[in-house]
């Protein structure tokens, strides 16, 4: 649970410095999707919410328009993704 809130905090930082791009989903949308998915998973830790949260984190990390994300933050997100075992839900 602590990781979820850490990720939300880092996501807020990324959100503040997003720029427009030609990606199918821009940084702002990716950050919003991740935040909503994290909140849903924190409220109800189902397999579906877990997978949605993991996917939203991946979308954010892999989004080239999120230039404010440092390599360290991307590693932290990837560690959070790896730490989520959705099959155990």
N, C-alpha and C positions, 0 to 999 in steps of 0.2 A: 504494500500500500504506500510505503514511504517513497518507493521508486516512481510510482504514478504521479505523485505531487511534485517530485523533482523534475520529472519530464514535463509536467505542465508549466513549471516555472521557466525551464529552458525554452519551451515552446513559446511562451510569452515574449521572451527576448527575440526569438527568431521572427515572430509576428511583427515586432516593432520595426524591423529593418528589411522587410520584404520589398522586392521590386517586381515589376511586371515582366513577363516573359512569354515565349511562344509555347511553353509547356501546356499540355492538356489541362493541367490544374496548377494555378499559380501558388506562390508561397502563402499568401493570405488564406486561400481556400484550404490548402494542405494543413496549415496550422489550426484553422477552425475545425476541420474534420478530425484532427488528432485530439483536440481539446474535447470535443463532443464525445468521441469514442472513449476517451479516458474517463470522462464523467459517467458515461453509461456503464463502463466496466467497474468503476469504483462503487456504483450504486447496486449493480447486479452482476456478480462474477459468473456469468454463464459462458459456455463454450463459444457461442456466437458473438457475444460482446468482447471476449478475449481475442478472437480472431479478427474482429473489426478493428480493435485497438492496435493489434500487431500490424495489420495492413495499413492503417493510418500512419503509424510510426514509420513504416518502410517508405510510404509515399513522401513523407516529409523529409526523411534522410536523403532520399534519392532525387529530390526536386532541385534542379540546378538553379532555380530562381531564388532559393533561400540562401543567399550569399552570406548572411550573418552567422550561419552555423559554422562553428570551428570544427576542426578535425576531432578535437577532444569531445565536443558535444555530440558529434556524429557517432563516436565510439560509445559514448554513454547511452545514446538511443539504441544502438545496435546491441549493447549489453542488456538493455531492458527488453528488447525483442527476444533475445536468446533466453532470458530468464523467465519469460512467460510460457508456461506449459498449458496450452489450451486444452490438451487432451485429458488433463487431470481435473477439469471442471465438472 
